[in-house]
Amino acid sequence: EFLGEFISISESDHESGKEVEAEIKMAVHFYMQRRNNIPIITYDHKNTILMINGVDMMSDVRSNLTL
């Protein structure tokens, strides 16, 4: 699951009965990857959070910035 804003979208030509390729660029503000409904990676730009396997990789940064 992720939240963000689209920066650009480009698509290949549309032809009947053919697949359409699309390239999408996003500014992601929040991302969560789960396995068996357990969060493996959580990224939250607004709150300066990056958790990988339950370890908060940004806690020292937040402490130093007094967030």
PDB file with one MODEL, atoms N, CA, C and O in Angstrom:
MODEL        1
ATOM      1  N   GLU A   1       0.851  -1.161   0.000  1.00  0.00           N
ATOM      2  CA  GLU A   1       0.000   0.000   0.000  1.00  0.00           C
ATOM      3  C   GLU A   1       0.898   1.225   0.000  1.00  0.00           C
ATOM      4  O   GLU A   1       1.929   1.247   0.672  1.00  0.00           O
ATOM      5  N   PHE A   2       0.512   2.231  -0.744  1.00  0.00           N
ATOM      6  CA  PHE A   2       1.292   3.462  -0.781  1.00  0.00           C
ATOM      7  C   PHE A   2       0.402   4.654  -1.073  1.00  0.00           C
ATOM      8  O   PHE A   2      -0.662   4.526  -1.679  1.00  0.00           O
ATOM      9  N   LEU A   3       0.859   5.814  -0.631  1.00  0.00           N
ATOM     10  CA  LEU A   3       0.173   7.078  -0.868  1.00  0.00           C
ATOM     11  C   LEU A   3       1.183   8.056  -1.434  1.00  0.00           C
ATOM     12  O   LEU A   3       2.353   8.033  -1.053  1.00  0.00           O
ATOM     13  N   GLY A   4       0.745   8.907  -2.333  1.00  0.00           N
ATOM     14  CA  GLY A   4       1.639   9.899  -2.903  1.00  0.00           C
ATOM     15  C   GLY A   4       0.959  10.682  -3.994  1.00  0.00           C
ATOM     16  O   GLY A   4      -0.264  10.660  -4.138  1.00  0.00           O
ATOM     17  N   GLU A   5       1.775  11.375  -4.759  1.00  0.00           N
ATOM     18  CA  GLU A   5       1.277  12.204  -5.848  1.00  0.00           C
ATOM     19  C   GLU A   5       1.944  11.768  -7.142  1.00  0.00           C
ATOM     20  O   GLU A   5       3.139  11.475  -7.165  1.00  0.00           O
ATOM     21  N   PHE A   6       1.166  11.726  -8.219  1.00  0.00           N
ATOM     22  CA  PHE A   6       1.731  11.411  -9.523  1.00  0.00           C
ATOM     23  C   PHE A   6       2.548  12.592 -10.018  1.00  0.00           C
ATOM     24  O   PHE A   6       2.094  13.736  -9.981  1.00  0.00           O
ATOM     25  N   ILE A   7       3.750  12.306 -10.478  1.00  0.00           N
ATOM     26  CA  ILE A   7       4.601  13.332 -11.075  1.00  0.00           C
ATOM     27  C   ILE A   7       4.421  13.310 -12.581  1.00  0.00           C
ATOM     28  O   ILE A   7       4.270  14.357 -13.210  1.00  0.00           O
ATOM     29  N   SER A   8       4.439  12.105 -13.162  1.00  0.00           N
ATOM     30  CA  SER A   8       4.219  11.987 -14.604  1.00  0.00           C
ATOM     31  C   SER A   8       3.705  10.592 -14.941  1.00  0.00           C
ATOM     32  O   SER A   8       3.983   9.617 -14.244  1.00  0.00           O
ATOM     33  N   ILE A   9       2.949  10.530 -16.032  1.00  0.00           N
ATOM     34  CA  ILE A   9       2.442   9.262 -16.559  1.00  0.00           C
ATOM     35  C   ILE A   9       2.646   9.292 -18.063  1.00  0.00           C
ATOM     36  O   ILE A   9       2.216  10.228 -18.736  1.00  0.00           O
ATOM     37  N   SER A  10       3.306   8.262 -18.592  1.00  0.00           N
ATOM     38  CA  SER A  10       3.438   8.157 -20.045  1.00  0.00           C
ATOM     39  C   SER A  10       3.011   6.753 -20.460  1.00  0.00           C
ATOM     40  O   SER A  10       3.368   5.766 -19.817  1.00  0.00           O
ATOM     41  N   GLU A  11       2.248   6.679 -21.535  1.00  0.00           N
ATOM     42  CA  GLU A  11       1.715   5.406 -22.017  1.00  0.00           C
ATOM     43  C   GLU A  11       2.171   5.158 -23.438  1.00  0.00           C
ATOM     44  O   GLU A  11       2.436   6.092 -24.195  1.00  0.00           O
ATOM     45  N   SER A  12       2.260   3.868 -23.795  1.00  0.00           N
ATOM     46  CA  SER A  12       2.551   3.519 -25.180  1.00  0.00           C
ATOM     47  C   SER A  12       1.279   3.712 -26.002  1.00  0.00           C
ATOM     48  O   SER A  12       0.209   3.968 -25.449  1.00  0.00           O
ATOM     49  N   ASP A  13       1.397   3.588 -27.310  1.00  0.00           N
ATOM     50  CA  ASP A  13       0.225   3.716 -28.179  1.00  0.00           C
ATOM     51  C   ASP A  13      -0.791   2.627 -27.856  1.00  0.00           C
ATOM     52  O   ASP A  13      -0.427   1.491 -27.554  1.00  0.00           O
ATOM     53  N   HIS A  14      -2.056   2.986 -27.922  1.00  0.00           N
ATOM     54  CA  HIS A  14      -3.140   2.039 -27.656  1.00  0.00           C
ATOM     55  C   HIS A  14      -3.507   1.342 -28.963  1.00  0.00           C
ATOM     56  O   HIS A  14      -3.858   1.993 -29.947  1.00  0.00           O
ATOM     57  N   GLU A  15      -3.424   0.014 -28.962  1.00  0.00           N
ATOM     58  CA  GLU A  15      -3.840  -0.771 -30.119  1.00  0.00           C
ATOM     59  C   GLU A  15      -4.827  -1.822 -29.633  1.00  0.00           C
ATOM     60  O   GLU A  15      -4.623  -2.441 -28.589  1.00  0.00           O
ATOM     61  N   SER A  16      -5.877  -2.016 -30.380  1.00  0.00           N
ATOM     62  CA  SER A  16      -6.912  -2.971 -30.014  1.00  0.00           C
ATOM     63  C   SER A  16      -6.323  -4.369 -29.836  1.00  0.00           C
ATOM     64  O   SER A  16      -5.612  -4.866 -30.710  1.00  0.00           O
ATOM     65  N   GLY A  17      -6.622  -4.995 -28.707  1.00  0.00           N
ATOM     66  CA  GLY A  17      -6.176  -6.359 -28.442  1.00  0.00           C
ATOM     67  C   GLY A  17      -4.739  -6.472 -27.983  1.00  0.00           C
ATOM     68  O   GLY A  17      -4.248  -7.586 -27.800  1.00  0.00           O
ATOM     69  N   LYS A  18      -4.048  -5.368 -27.791  1.00  0.00           N
ATOM     70  CA  LYS A  18      -2.636  -5.395 -27.380  1.00  0.00           C
ATOM     71  C   LYS A  18      -2.497  -4.806 -25.971  1.00  0.00           C
ATOM     72  O   LYS A  18      -3.320  -4.006 -25.525  1.00  0.00           O
ATOM     73  N   GLU A  19      -1.441  -5.223 -25.298  1.00  0.00           N
ATOM     74  CA  GLU A  19      -1.147  -4.660 -23.982  1.00  0.00           C
ATOM     75  C   GLU A  19      -0.638  -3.234 -24.135  1.00  0.00           C
ATOM     76  O   GLU A  19      -0.001  -2.888 -25.130  1.00  0.00           O
ATOM     77  N   VAL A  20      -0.927  -2.427 -23.147  1.00  0.00           N
ATOM     78  CA  VAL A  20      -0.450  -1.049 -23.125  1.00  0.00           C
ATOM     79  C   VAL A  20       0.597  -0.933 -22.026  1.00  0.00           C
ATOM     80  O   VAL A  20       0.353  -1.327 -20.885  1.00  0.00           O
ATOM     81  N   GLU A  21       1.751  -0.398 -22.365  1.00  0.00           N
ATOM     82  CA  GLU A  21       2.787  -0.167 -21.370  1.00  0.00           C
ATOM     83  C   GLU A  21       2.639   1.243 -20.830  1.00  0.00           C
ATOM     84  O   GLU A  21       2.321   2.177 -21.567  1.00  0.00           O
ATOM     85  N   ALA A  22       2.873   1.383 -19.533  1.00  0.00           N
ATOM     86  CA  ALA A  22       2.784   2.700 -18.906  1.00  0.00           C
ATOM     87  C   ALA A  22       3.962   2.881 -17.960  1.00  0.00           C
ATOM     88  O   ALA A  22       4.371   1.946 -17.270  1.00  0.00           O
ATOM     89  N   GLU A  23       4.496   4.082 -17.937  1.00  0.00           N
ATOM     90  CA  GLU A  23       5.544   4.439 -16.987  1.00  0.00           C
ATOM     91  C   GLU A  23       4.966   5.518 -16.076  1.00  0.00           C
ATOM     92  O   GLU A  23       4.505   6.560 -16.540  1.00  0.00           O
ATOM     93  N   ILE A  24       4.999   5.250 -14.781  1.00  0.00           N
ATOM     94  CA  ILE A  24       4.417   6.171 -13.810  1.00  0.00           C
ATOM     95  C   ILE A  24       5.494   6.569 -12.810  1.00  0.00           C
ATOM     96  O   ILE A  24       6.172   5.715 -12.240  1.00  0.00           O
ATOM     97  N   LYS A  25       5.644   7.866 -12.603  1.00  0.00           N
ATOM     98  CA  LYS A  25       6.568   8.377 -11.588  1.00  0.00           C
ATOM     99  C   LYS A  25       5.739   9.034 -10.498  1.00  0.00           C
ATOM    100  O   LYS A  25       4.833   9.821 -10.769  1.00  0.00           O
ATOM    101  N   MET A  26       6.076   8.686  -9.238  1.00  0.00           N
ATOM    102  CA  MET A  26       5.332   9.208  -8.090  1.00  0.00           C
ATOM    103  C   MET A  26       6.275   9.766  -7.042  1.00  0.00           C
ATOM    104  O   MET A  26       7.413   9.317  -6.904  1.00  0.00           O
ATOM    105  N   ALA A  27       5.785  10.750  -6.309  1.00  0.00           N
ATOM    106  CA  ALA A  27       6.433  11.197  -5.080  1.00  0.00           C
ATOM    107  C   ALA A  27       5.701  10.458  -3.962  1.00  0.00           C
ATOM    108  O   ALA A  27       4.575  10.814  -3.615  1.00  0.00           O
ATOM    109  N   VAL A  28       6.330   9.442  -3.404  1.00  0.00           N
ATOM    110  CA  VAL A  28       5.680   8.593  -2.404  1.00  0.00           C
ATOM    111  C   VAL A  28       5.858   9.214  -1.020  1.00  0.00           C
ATOM    112  O   VAL A  28       6.972   9.531  -0.605  1.00  0.00           O
ATOM    113  N   HIS A  29       4.738   9.381  -0.314  1.00  0.00           N
ATOM    114  CA  HIS A  29       4.761   9.939   1.036  1.00  0.00           C
ATOM    115  C   HIS A  29       4.631   8.847   2.094  1.00  0.00           C
ATOM    116  O   HIS A  29       5.093   9.010   3.223  1.00  0.00           O
ATOM    117  N   PHE A  30       4.003   7.739   1.725  1.00  0.00           N
ATOM    118  CA  PHE A  30       3.808   6.630   2.655  1.00  0.00           C
ATOM    119  C   PHE A  30       3.851   5.326   1.871  1.00  0.00           C
ATOM    120  O   PHE A  30       3.253   5.217   0.800  1.00  0.00           O
ATOM    121  N   TYR A  31       4.566   4.330   2.414  1.00  0.00           N
ATOM    122  CA  TYR A  31       4.661   3.019   1.768  1.00  0.00           C
ATOM    123  C   TYR A  31       4.699   1.958   2.856  1.00  0.00           C
ATOM    124  O   TYR A  31       5.398   2.111   3.858  1.00  0.00           O
ATOM    125  N   MET A  32       3.943   0.880   2.658  1.00  0.00           N
ATOM    126  CA  MET A  32       4.007  -0.246   3.581  1.00  0.00           C
ATOM    127  C   MET A  32       3.970  -1.542   2.786  1.00  0.00           C
ATOM    128  O   MET A  32       3.101  -1.749   1.939  1.00  0.00           O
ATOM    129  N   GLN A  33       4.934  -2.406   3.078  1.00  0.00           N
ATOM    130  CA  GLN A  33       4.979  -3.739   2.469  1.00  0.00           C
ATOM    131  C   GLN A  33       4.722  -4.745   3.578  1.00  0.00           C
ATOM    132  O   GLN A  33       5.360  -4.700   4.630  1.00  0.00           O
ATOM    133  N   ARG A  34       3.786  -5.651   3.337  1.00  0.00           N
ATOM    134  CA  ARG A  34       3.419  -6.655   4.336  1.00  0.00           C
ATOM    135  C   ARG A  34       3.656  -8.057   3.791  1.00  0.00           C
ATOM    136  O   ARG A  34       3.557  -8.305   2.590  1.00  0.00           O
ATOM    137  N   ARG A  35       3.970  -8.960   4.702  1.00  0.00           N
ATOM    138  CA  ARG A  35       4.015 -10.389   4.404  1.00  0.00           C
ATOM    139  C   ARG A  35       3.201 -11.079   5.483  1.00  0.00           C
ATOM    140  O   ARG A  35       3.441 -10.869   6.672  1.00  0.00           O
ATOM    141  N   ASN A  36       2.248 -11.895   5.084  1.00  0.00           N
ATOM    142  CA  ASN A  36       1.341 -12.554   6.030  1.00  0.00           C
ATOM    143  C   ASN A  36       0.708 -11.529   6.971  1.00  0.00           C
ATOM    144  O   ASN A  36       0.546 -11.775   8.167  1.00  0.00           O
ATOM    145  N   ASN A  37       0.358 -10.382   6.405  1.00  0.00           N
ATOM    146  CA  ASN A  37      -0.296  -9.286   7.127  1.00  0.00           C
ATOM    147  C   ASN A  37       0.580  -8.658   8.218  1.00  0.00           C
ATOM    148  O   ASN A  37       0.069  -7.948   9.084  1.00  0.00           O
ATOM    149  N   ILE A  38       1.891  -8.914   8.183  1.00  0.00           N
ATOM    150  CA  ILE A  38       2.840  -8.316   9.130  1.00  0.00           C
ATOM    151  C   ILE A  38       3.666  -7.282   8.376  1.00  0.00           C
ATOM    152  O   ILE A  38       4.251  -7.605   7.343  1.00  0.00           O
ATOM    153  N   PRO A  39       3.727  -6.031   8.874  1.00  0.00           N
ATOM    154  CA  PRO A  39       4.523  -5.005   8.186  1.00  0.00           C
ATOM    155  C   PRO A  39       6.008  -5.380   8.163  1.00  0.00           C
ATOM    156  O   PRO A  39       6.608  -5.636   9.207  1.00  0.00           O
ATOM    157  N   ILE A  40       6.587  -5.409   6.972  1.00  0.00           N
ATOM    158  CA  ILE A  40       8.013  -5.682   6.798  1.00  0.00           C
ATOM    159  C   ILE A  40       8.759  -4.363   6.618  1.00  0.00           C
ATOM    160  O   ILE A  40       9.804  -4.142   7.230  1.00  0.00           O
ATOM    161  N   ILE A  41       8.216  -3.491   5.775  1.00  0.00           N
ATOM    162  CA  ILE A  41       8.797  -2.169   5.527  1.00  0.00           C
ATOM    163  C   ILE A  41       7.694  -1.130   5.683  1.00  0.00           C
ATOM    164  O   ILE A  41       6.616  -1.261   5.103  1.00  0.00           O
ATOM    165  N   THR A  42       7.972  -0.102   6.469  1.00  0.00           N
ATOM    166  CA  THR A  42       7.061   1.032   6.595  1.00  0.00           C
ATOM    167  C   THR A  42       7.875   2.299   6.400  1.00  0.00           C
ATOM    168  O   THR A  42       8.859   2.531   7.102  1.00  0.00           O
ATOM    169  N   TYR A  43       7.456   3.122   5.434  1.00  0.00           N
ATOM    170  CA  TYR A  43       8.107   4.408   5.165  1.00  0.00           C
ATOM    171  C   TYR A  43       7.048   5.492   5.257  1.00  0.00           C
ATOM    172  O   TYR A  43       6.032   5.437   4.564  1.00  0.00           O
ATOM    173  N   ASP A  44       7.285   6.478   6.116  1.00  0.00           N
ATOM    174  CA  ASP A  44       6.357   7.591   6.305  1.00  0.00           C
ATOM    175  C   ASP A  44       7.172   8.878   6.278  1.00  0.00           C
ATOM    176  O   ASP A  44       7.782   9.254   7.279  1.00  0.00           O
ATOM    177  N   HIS A  45       7.182   9.542   5.144  1.00  0.00           N
ATOM    178  CA  HIS A  45       8.001  10.741   4.959  1.00  0.00           C
ATOM    179  C   HIS A  45       7.590  11.858   5.910  1.00  0.00           C
ATOM    180  O   HIS A  45       8.448  12.502   6.514  1.00  0.00           O
ATOM    181  N   LYS A  46       6.305  12.091   6.047  1.00  0.00           N
ATOM    182  CA  LYS A  46       5.804  13.197   6.878  1.00  0.00           C
ATOM    183  C   LYS A  46       6.256  13.075   8.332  1.00  0.00           C
ATOM    184  O   LYS A  46       6.592  14.077   8.963  1.00  0.00           O
ATOM    185  N   ASN A  47       6.267  11.869   8.859  1.00  0.00           N
ATOM    186  CA  ASN A  47       6.623  11.643  10.259  1.00  0.00           C
ATOM    187  C   ASN A  47       8.049  11.137  10.453  1.00  0.00           C
ATOM    188  O   ASN A  47       8.415  10.741  11.560  1.00  0.00           O
ATOM    189  N   THR A  48       8.859  11.143   9.394  1.00  0.00           N
ATOM    190  CA  THR A  48      10.263  10.710   9.423  1.00  0.00           C
ATOM    191  C   THR A  48      10.386   9.316  10.036  1.00  0.00           C
ATOM    192  O   THR A  48      11.123   9.108  11.000  1.00  0.00           O
ATOM    193  N   ILE A  49       9.652   8.369   9.459  1.00  0.00           N
ATOM    194  CA  ILE A  49       9.672   6.991   9.947  1.00  0.00           C
ATOM    195  C   ILE A  49      10.127   6.063   8.825  1.00  0.00           C
ATOM    196  O   ILE A  49       9.613   6.120   7.708  1.00  0.00           O
ATOM    197  N   LEU A  50      11.087   5.220   9.136  1.00  0.00           N
ATOM    198  CA  LEU A  50      11.491   4.128   8.255  1.00  0.00           C
ATOM    199  C   LEU A  50      11.698   2.916   9.146  1.00  0.00           C
ATOM    200  O   LEU A  50      12.689   2.829   9.871  1.00  0.00           O
ATOM    201  N   MET A  51      10.759   1.984   9.086  1.00  0.00           N
ATOM    202  CA  MET A  51      10.859   0.769   9.893  1.00  0.00           C
ATOM    203  C   MET A  51      11.067  -0.420   8.970  1.00  0.00           C
ATOM    204  O   MET A  51      10.332  -0.615   8.003  1.00  0.00           O
ATOM    205  N   ILE A  52      12.077  -1.205   9.287  1.00  0.00           N
ATOM    206  CA  ILE A  52      12.374  -2.419   8.530  1.00  0.00           C
ATOM    207  C   ILE A  52      12.405  -3.569   9.523  1.00  0.00           C
ATOM    208  O   ILE A  52      13.201  -3.571  10.461  1.00  0.00           O
ATOM    209  N   ASN A  53      11.534  -4.545   9.310  1.00  0.00           N
ATOM    210  CA  ASN A  53      11.399  -5.695  10.211  1.00  0.00           C
ATOM    211  C   ASN A  53      11.230  -5.259  11.661  1.00  0.00           C
ATOM    212  O   ASN A  53      11.805  -5.869  12.562  1.00  0.00           O
ATOM    213  N   GLY A  54      10.446  -4.209  11.894  1.00  0.00           N
ATOM    214  CA  GLY A  54      10.156  -3.748  13.243  1.00  0.00           C
ATOM    215  C   GLY A  54      11.211  -2.854  13.871  1.00  0.00           C
ATOM    216  O   GLY A  54      11.042  -2.410  15.007  1.00  0.00           O
ATOM    217  N   VAL A  55      12.305  -2.579  13.150  1.00  0.00           N
ATOM    218  CA  VAL A  55      13.371  -1.718  13.671  1.00  0.00           C
ATOM    219  C   VAL A  55      13.211  -0.332  13.070  1.00  0.00           C
ATOM    220  O   VAL A  55      13.201  -0.172  11.849  1.00  0.00           O
ATOM    221  N   ASP A  56      13.087   0.672  13.935  1.00  0.00           N
ATOM    222  CA  ASP A  56      12.924   2.057  13.496  1.00  0.00           C
ATOM    223  C   ASP A  56      14.295   2.631  13.152  1.00  0.00           C
ATOM    224  O   ASP A  56      15.068   2.990  14.040  1.00  0.00           O
ATOM    225  N   MET A  57      14.584   2.713  11.869  1.00  0.00           N
ATOM    226  CA  MET A  57      15.893   3.157  11.393  1.00  0.00           C
ATOM    227  C   MET A  57      16.094   4.671  11.529  1.00  0.00           C
ATOM    228  O   MET A  57      17.222   5.152  11.432  1.00  0.00           O
ATOM    229  N   MET A  58      15.024   5.416  11.751  1.00  0.00           N
ATOM    230  CA  MET A  58      15.116   6.879  11.807  1.00  0.00           C
ATOM    231  C   MET A  58      14.938   7.445  13.214  1.00  0.00           C
ATOM    232  O   MET A  58      14.833   8.662  13.364  1.00  0.00           O
ATOM    233  N   SER A  59      14.900   6.616  14.237  1.00  0.00           N
ATOM    234  CA  SER A  59      14.647   7.123  15.591  1.00  0.00           C
ATOM    235  C   SER A  59      15.736   8.091  16.043  1.00  0.00           C
ATOM    236  O   SER A  59      15.429   9.110  16.662  1.00  0.00           O
ATOM    237  N   ASP A  60      17.002   7.794  15.746  1.00  0.00           N
ATOM    238  CA  ASP A  60      18.092   8.704  16.130  1.00  0.00           C
ATOM    239  C   ASP A  60      17.983  10.031  15.396  1.00  0.00           C
ATOM    240  O   ASP A  60      18.239  11.085  15.977  1.00  0.00           O
ATOM    241  N   VAL A  61      17.607   9.985  14.134  1.00  0.00           N
ATOM    242  CA  VAL A  61      17.452  11.218  13.350  1.00  0.00           C
ATOM    243  C   VAL A  61      16.353  12.075  13.961  1.00  0.00           C
ATOM    244  O   VAL A  61      16.532  13.281  14.132  1.00  0.00           O
ATOM    245  N   ARG A  62      15.212  11.464  14.292  1.00  0.00           N
ATOM    246  CA  ARG A  62      14.120  12.217  14.915  1.00  0.00           C
ATOM    247  C   ARG A  62      14.554  12.805  16.251  1.00  0.00           C
ATOM    248  O   ARG A  62      14.207  13.942  16.573  1.00  0.00           O
ATOM    249  N   SER A  63      15.312  12.039  17.029  1.00  0.00           N
ATOM    250  CA  SER A  63      15.795  12.541  18.320  1.00  0.00           C
ATOM    251  C   SER A  63      16.717  13.737  18.136  1.00  0.00           C
ATOM    252  O   SER A  63      16.616  14.723  18.865  1.00  0.00           O
ATOM    253  N   ASN A  64      17.616  13.650  17.161  1.00  0.00           N
ATOM    254  CA  ASN A  64      18.549  14.749  16.900  1.00  0.00           C
ATOM    255  C   ASN A  64      17.838  15.990  16.390  1.00  0.00           C
ATOM    256  O   ASN A  64      18.292  17.109  16.625  1.00  0.00           O
ATOM    257  N   LEU A  65      16.726  15.799  15.693  1.00  0.00           N
ATOM    258  CA  LEU A  65      15.956  16.929  15.179  1.00  0.00           C
ATOM    259  C   LEU A  65      14.885  17.372  16.169  1.00  0.00           C
ATOM    260  O   LEU A  65      14.141  18.317  15.906  1.00  0.00           O
ATOM    261  N   THR A  66      14.809  16.691  17.299  1.00  0.00           N
ATOM    262  CA  THR A  66      13.784  16.920  18.326  1.00  0.00           C
ATOM    263  C   THR A  66      12.377  16.933  17.743  1.00  0.00           C
ATOM    264  O   THR A  66      11.584  17.834  18.015  1.00  0.00           O
ATOM    265  N   LEU A  67      12.079  15.904  16.927  1.00  0.00           N
ATOM    266  CA  LEU A  67      10.736  15.771  16.348  1.00  0.00           C
ATOM    267  C   LEU A  67       9.860  14.966  17.277  1.00  0.00           C
ATOM    268  O   LEU A  67       8.688  14.737  16.977  1.00  0.00           O
TER     269      LEU A  67
ENDMDL
END
